């Protein structure tokens, strides 16, 4: 079962928003405060991703099952890292944010394929330094991140309740 990735379009919102609702519910069931209340990805944030051409959807045939954003530029939440440090051998980095997958396909290995697509897209955009974070209780996402070759770099803090996040980085070799 192979998936495809393409840039998200505003008309995709009716498919994207339910995926985030399912992801929120799954995190809540796991006992995680991540994305709960008003502190998860909102429709406005996803619309901004799409307008900036940073939002991506993932498809199995014609069926959308996932979403993520590849955000260019300095992430303010990543400037103050504790318990470690970033590898700063590359100039500029790209951040992966808002990774969500439908409950209909959870457990089928598609999150790993999503990460492969995102890493390849970062490379095409000219980035070798890719960063991502996740809440410490989100062990499923942590396994996906580590399985994609990322290394733990320390802790960052988002400006929200329970904003502590494990920070990971992948530095791709030069081509």
Backbone as numpy.savetxt, mean C-alpha at the origin, in Angstrom:
# Nx Ny Nz CAx CAy CAz Cx Cy Cz
-3.73 -18.32 -11.44 -4.59 -17.16 -11.44 -3.68 -15.92 -11.44
-3.64 -15.23 -12.58 -2.81 -14.03 -12.71 -3.67 -12.79 -12.78
-3.18 -11.73 -12.15 -3.95 -10.49 -12.14 -3.27 -9.43 -13.01
-4.04 -8.42 -13.34 -3.55 -7.27 -14.08 -3.69 -6.03 -13.22
-2.94 -4.99 -13.56 -3.00 -3.72 -12.86 -3.14 -2.61 -13.90
-3.95 -1.62 -13.56 -4.06 -0.43 -14.40 -4.32 0.77 -13.51
-4.13 1.96 -14.09 -4.43 3.18 -13.33 -5.93 3.23 -13.03
-6.23 3.69 -11.85 -7.63 3.83 -11.44 -8.25 5.03 -12.14
-9.55 4.91 -12.40 -10.32 6.00 -13.01 -11.45 6.36 -12.06
-11.93 7.58 -12.17 -12.97 8.06 -11.26 -14.21 7.15 -11.33
-14.50 6.60 -12.49 -15.66 5.72 -12.60 -15.46 4.38 -11.90
-14.24 4.11 -11.43 -13.97 2.89 -10.66 -14.38 2.99 -9.20
-14.71 4.19 -8.73 -15.00 4.39 -7.30 -16.07 3.44 -6.77
-17.10 3.17 -7.57 -18.18 2.27 -7.10 -17.67 0.87 -6.82
-16.53 0.49 -7.39 -15.93 -0.82 -7.13 -14.85 -0.73 -6.06
-14.15 0.40 -6.01 -13.05 0.58 -5.06 -13.56 0.72 -3.63
-14.57 1.54 -3.43 -15.04 1.83 -2.06 -15.50 0.57 -1.32
-16.23 -0.35 -1.95 -16.60 -1.58 -1.22 -15.38 -2.44 -0.85
-14.33 -2.40 -1.66 -13.11 -3.14 -1.33 -12.52 -2.60 -0.03
-12.51 -1.27 0.12 -12.01 -0.68 1.36 -12.90 -0.99 2.54
-14.21 -1.03 2.33 -15.11 -1.38 3.43 -14.84 -2.81 3.90
-14.65 -3.74 2.96 -14.33 -5.12 3.32 -13.00 -5.19 4.06
-12.00 -4.41 3.62 -10.69 -4.41 4.27 -10.80 -3.86 5.70
-11.59 -2.78 5.88 -11.80 -2.23 7.23 -12.42 -3.28 8.16
-13.44 -3.96 7.65 -14.12 -4.98 8.45 -13.16 -6.12 8.81
-12.33 -6.53 7.85 -11.37 -7.60 8.11 -10.38 -7.17 9.19
-9.87 -5.94 9.10 -8.93 -5.45 10.11 -9.60 -5.39 11.49
-10.85 -4.93 11.53 -11.58 -4.88 12.80 -11.73 -6.28 13.38
-12.08 -7.26 12.54 -12.22 -8.65 13.00 -10.90 -9.19 13.54
-9.78 -8.69 13.04 -8.46 -9.12 13.50 -8.04 -8.39 14.78
-8.88 -7.47 15.25 -8.57 -6.72 16.46 -7.65 -5.54 16.22
-7.55 -5.10 14.98 -6.67 -3.98 14.64 -7.45 -2.67 14.58
-6.89 -1.60 15.15 -7.54 -0.30 15.02 -7.21 0.40 13.68
-6.36 -0.24 12.87 -5.97 0.35 11.59 -7.21 0.56 10.71
-7.32 1.76 10.13 -8.38 2.16 9.20 -9.76 2.21 9.84
-9.86 2.21 11.17 -11.16 2.25 11.82 -11.59 3.70 12.05
-12.89 3.89 12.22 -13.42 5.23 12.43 -13.16 6.11 11.22
-12.74 7.32 11.47 -12.46 8.27 10.39 -11.00 8.28 9.99
-10.25 7.24 10.33 -8.80 7.26 10.12 -8.33 6.32 9.02
-9.23 5.91 8.17 -8.84 5.07 7.04 -8.96 5.85 5.75
-8.64 5.20 4.64 -8.77 5.85 3.34 -10.22 6.27 3.08
-10.41 7.51 2.75 -11.74 8.04 2.47 -11.94 8.16 0.96
-13.17 8.38 0.58 -13.46 8.58 -0.84 -12.66 9.78 -1.37
-12.56 10.84 -0.58 -11.82 12.03 -1.02 -10.35 11.72 -1.26
-9.75 10.91 -0.38 -8.34 10.54 -0.53 -8.15 9.70 -1.79
-9.05 8.77 -2.03 -8.95 7.93 -3.21 -9.15 8.77 -4.48
-10.10 9.70 -4.43 -10.29 10.61 -5.57 -9.02 11.41 -5.85
-8.35 11.88 -4.79 -7.07 12.59 -4.96 -6.03 11.70 -5.61
-5.93 10.44 -5.15 -5.00 9.50 -5.77 -5.26 9.42 -7.27
-6.52 9.29 -7.63 -6.91 9.13 -9.04 -6.57 10.40 -9.82
-6.89 11.55 -9.26 -6.61 12.81 -9.95 -5.11 13.01 -10.15
-4.29 12.57 -9.19 -2.84 12.70 -9.31 -2.21 11.57 -10.13
-3.05 10.67 -10.63 -2.57 9.52 -11.42 -1.72 8.57 -10.58
-2.01 8.48 -9.27 -1.26 7.63 -8.36 -2.05 6.41 -7.87
-3.33 6.33 -8.23 -4.16 5.21 -7.81 -4.15 4.11 -8.85
-4.13 2.87 -8.37 -4.11 1.70 -9.26 -5.14 0.69 -8.79
-5.78 0.03 -9.76 -6.71 -1.05 -9.46 -6.12 -2.35 -9.99
-6.57 -3.44 -9.38 -6.10 -4.77 -9.74 -7.30 -5.59 -10.19
-7.11 -6.35 -11.26 -8.20 -7.05 -11.90 -7.88 -8.52 -12.15
-8.91 -9.33 -12.00 -8.89 -10.72 -12.48 -9.90 -10.74 -13.60
-9.43 -10.79 -14.83 -10.33 -10.63 -15.97 -10.92 -9.24 -15.89
-12.25 -9.14 -15.86 -12.93 -7.84 -15.77 -13.29 -7.48 -14.33
-13.03 -8.37 -13.38 -13.45 -8.13 -12.01 -12.35 -7.46 -11.18
-12.69 -6.30 -10.63 -11.76 -5.55 -9.79 -11.74 -6.17 -8.40
-10.53 -6.40 -7.87 -10.43 -7.01 -6.54 -9.49 -6.27 -5.60
-8.74 -5.28 -6.10 -7.78 -4.61 -5.23 -7.49 -3.19 -5.66
-6.86 -2.48 -4.73 -6.49 -1.08 -4.96 -5.22 -0.78 -4.19
-4.42 0.12 -4.74 -3.28 0.67 -4.02 -2.88 1.98 -4.68
-2.08 2.77 -3.96 -1.56 4.02 -4.49 -0.04 3.99 -4.46
0.57 4.51 -5.51 2.01 4.72 -5.58 2.22 6.22 -5.49
2.69 6.68 -4.33 2.75 8.11 -4.05 4.18 8.61 -4.19
4.35 9.58 -5.08 5.67 10.16 -5.31 5.90 11.32 -4.35
7.16 11.55 -4.02 7.52 12.68 -3.18 7.73 12.29 -1.73
8.20 13.23 -0.96 8.51 13.00 0.45 7.23 12.79 1.24
7.18 11.71 2.00 6.07 11.43 2.90 6.47 11.98 4.26
5.77 12.99 4.72 6.12 13.64 5.99 6.16 12.65 7.16
5.29 11.64 7.12 5.27 10.65 8.20 6.54 9.80 8.22
7.27 9.79 7.11 8.48 8.98 7.02 9.74 9.75 7.36
9.62 11.05 7.61 10.83 11.84 7.88 11.41 11.56 9.26
10.58 11.18 10.21 11.06 10.91 11.57 10.92 9.41 11.84
11.98 8.67 11.62 11.96 7.22 11.83 12.72 6.91 13.11
12.17 6.02 13.93 12.82 5.63 15.18 13.16 4.15 15.11
14.01 3.69 16.01 14.42 2.29 16.13 15.08 1.77 14.85
15.61 2.67 14.06 16.28 2.27 12.82 16.48 3.49 11.93
16.76 3.22 10.67 16.94 4.31 9.72 16.71 3.80 8.31
16.39 4.74 7.42 16.22 4.41 6.01 17.59 4.23 5.36
17.65 3.38 4.36 18.81 3.30 3.49 18.65 4.47 2.53
19.57 5.41 2.58 19.42 6.62 1.76 20.41 6.67 0.61
20.73 5.51 0.03 21.68 5.47 -1.07 21.07 5.98 -2.38
19.76 5.99 -2.49 19.09 6.47 -3.70 18.54 7.87 -3.46
18.45 8.62 -4.55 17.84 9.94 -4.45 16.37 9.82 -4.80
15.51 10.22 -3.90 14.07 10.15 -4.13 13.52 8.75 -3.90
12.28 8.69 -3.46 11.62 7.40 -3.23 10.15 7.51 -3.56
9.55 6.37 -3.66 8.13 6.24 -3.94 7.53 5.43 -2.79
6.35 5.80 -2.32 5.69 5.09 -1.22 4.47 4.34 -1.73
4.30 3.13 -1.22 3.10 2.35 -1.48 2.15 2.58 -0.32
0.94 3.03 -0.63 -0.06 3.28 0.41 -1.40 2.68 0.01
-2.25 2.52 0.99 -3.65 2.13 0.80 -3.82 0.82 0.02
-3.11 -0.20 0.44 -3.25 -1.52 -0.19 -4.49 -2.19 0.38
-5.43 -2.53 -0.49 -6.67 -3.18 -0.05 -7.04 -4.25 -1.06
-7.57 -5.35 -0.52 -7.95 -6.48 -1.36 -9.34 -6.97 -0.94
-10.13 -7.36 -1.90 -11.49 -7.84 -1.64 -11.47 -9.14 -0.85
-12.45 -9.28 0.02 -12.57 -10.53 0.79 -12.86 -11.72 -0.14
-13.37 -11.46 -1.31 -13.71 -12.54 -2.25 -12.48 -13.30 -2.73
-11.32 -12.65 -2.70 -10.10 -13.30 -3.22 -9.02 -13.44 -2.15
-9.33 -13.07 -0.92 -8.34 -13.15 0.15 -7.85 -14.59 0.29
-6.53 -14.74 0.48 -5.95 -16.06 0.67 -5.56 -16.78 -0.61
-5.68 -16.11 -1.75 -5.37 -16.75 -3.03 -4.01 -16.31 -3.60
-3.21 -15.59 -2.81 -1.89 -15.18 -3.26 -1.87 -13.94 -4.14
-3.02 -13.29 -4.28 -3.08 -12.12 -5.15 -2.41 -10.90 -4.57
-2.32 -10.80 -3.24 -1.62 -9.66 -2.63 -0.15 -9.67 -3.04
0.42 -10.86 -3.15 1.82 -10.96 -3.58 1.96 -10.49 -5.03
1.01 -10.86 -5.87 1.04 -10.39 -7.25 0.86 -8.88 -7.32
0.00 -8.34 -6.46 -0.18 -6.89 -6.42 1.15 -6.20 -6.13
1.87 -6.72 -5.13 3.15 -6.12 -4.77 4.14 -6.20 -5.94
4.16 -7.33 -6.64 5.05 -7.45 -7.80 4.72 -6.40 -8.85
3.43 -6.20 -9.12 3.02 -5.17 -10.08 3.42 -3.77 -9.61
3.22 -3.49 -8.32 3.56 -2.17 -7.79 5.06 -1.91 -7.86
5.86 -2.90 -7.54 7.31 -2.76 -7.61 7.74 -2.52 -9.06
7.17 -3.27 -10.00 7.50 -3.08 -11.42 7.10 -1.69 -11.89
5.94 -1.20 -11.44 5.49 0.14 -11.82 6.43 1.20 -11.24
6.88 1.01 -10.01 7.83 1.96 -9.40 9.11 2.01 -10.23
9.58 0.86 -10.65 10.78 0.80 -11.49 10.55 1.56 -12.80
9.40 1.33 -13.44 9.09 2.04 -14.70 9.04 3.54 -14.50
8.60 3.97 -13.31 8.54 5.40 -13.00 9.92 5.97 -12.65
10.93 5.12 -12.62 12.30 5.57 -12.37 12.75 5.51 -10.93
12.01 4.79 -10.08 12.37 4.70 -8.67 13.01 3.35 -8.36
14.05 3.40 -7.56 14.66 2.18 -7.02 14.36 2.03 -5.54
14.07 3.15 -4.86 13.79 3.18 -3.42 12.27 3.19 -3.24
11.74 2.11 -2.65 10.30 1.98 -2.45 10.05 1.76 -0.96
9.11 2.52 -0.40 8.82 2.44 1.03 7.35 2.12 1.27
7.10 1.47 2.39 5.75 1.09 2.77 5.70 0.93 4.28
4.51 1.05 4.85 4.37 0.83 6.29 3.10 0.03 6.56
3.04 -0.55 7.74 1.82 -1.23 8.17 1.74 -1.22 9.70
0.53 -1.33 10.19 0.30 -1.39 11.63 0.89 -2.69 12.17
1.46 -2.65 13.36 2.18 -3.82 13.90 1.31 -5.07 14.04
0.00 -4.94 14.18 -0.86 -6.11 14.29 -1.27 -6.69 12.93
-0.95 -5.97 11.86 -1.34 -6.43 10.54 -0.29 -7.40 10.00
-0.27 -8.57 10.62 0.76 -9.57 10.29 0.61 -10.13 8.89
-0.60 -10.17 8.37 -0.79 -10.65 7.00 -0.09 -9.71 6.03
-0.32 -8.40 6.19 0.32 -7.44 5.30 1.83 -7.46 5.49
2.28 -7.61 6.72 3.71 -7.68 6.97 4.34 -8.86 6.23
3.67 -10.00 6.22 4.19 -11.16 5.48 4.26 -10.87 3.98
3.25 -10.19 3.46 3.24 -9.83 2.04 4.41 -8.89 1.74
4.62 -7.90 2.60 5.69 -6.92 2.42 7.05 -7.62 2.45
7.28 -8.43 3.46 8.57 -9.14 3.57 8.75 -10.13 2.42
7.67 -10.78 2.01 7.73 -11.72 0.90 8.08 -11.07 -0.42
7.83 -9.77 -0.52 8.16 -9.02 -1.74 9.61 -8.51 -1.70
10.33 -8.80 -0.62 11.73 -8.42 -0.54 12.04 -7.17 0.26
11.02 -6.56 0.86 11.24 -5.37 1.68 11.95 -5.76 2.97
12.67 -4.80 3.53 13.35 -5.00 4.82 12.78 -4.02 5.84
12.65 -4.49 7.07 12.19 -3.62 8.15 13.26 -2.57 8.40
12.84 -1.30 8.52 13.78 -0.19 8.72 13.59 0.54 10.03
12.45 0.38 10.69 12.21 1.08 11.94 10.73 1.36 12.11
10.44 2.36 12.93 9.06 2.72 13.21 8.81 4.16 12.79
7.63 4.40 12.22 7.20 5.75 11.89 5.86 5.97 12.58
5.45 7.22 12.67 4.20 7.53 13.34 3.34 8.43 12.46
2.13 7.96 12.16 1.18 8.76 11.40 0.44 9.67 12.38
0.01 10.83 11.91 -0.65 11.78 12.81 -2.12 11.44 13.07
-2.36 10.21 13.54 -3.70 9.74 13.87 -3.61 8.87 15.12
-4.73 8.61 15.80 -4.69 7.67 16.92 -4.17 6.31 16.44
-3.40 5.64 17.26 -2.79 4.35 16.91 -1.98 4.45 15.62
-1.28 5.56 15.44 -0.56 5.83 14.21 0.82 5.19 14.10
1.22 4.42 15.11 2.54 3.78 15.05 2.52 2.73 13.95
3.54 2.76 13.10 3.61 1.82 11.99 5.01 1.26 11.84
5.10 0.00 11.44 6.37 -0.60 11.06 6.70 -0.08 9.66
7.93 0.35 9.48 8.35 0.91 8.20 9.29 -0.06 7.47
9.06 -0.24 6.19 9.82 -1.17 5.37 10.32 -0.47 4.12
11.40 -0.99 3.56 12.00 -0.39 2.38 12.56 -1.47 1.48
12.43 -1.23 0.18 13.03 -2.08 -0.83 13.87 -1.17 -1.72
15.16 -1.47 -1.80 16.04 -0.73 -2.71 16.39 -1.68 -3.84
15.89 -1.37 -5.02 16.11 -2.22 -6.18 17.52 -2.02 -6.72
18.12 -3.07 -7.27 19.45 -2.90 -7.85 19.39 -2.03 -9.11
20.51 -1.41 -9.44 20.57 -0.61 -10.66 20.46 -1.54 -11.84
19.83 -1.04 -12.90 19.71 -1.87 -14.10 20.90 -1.65 -15.00
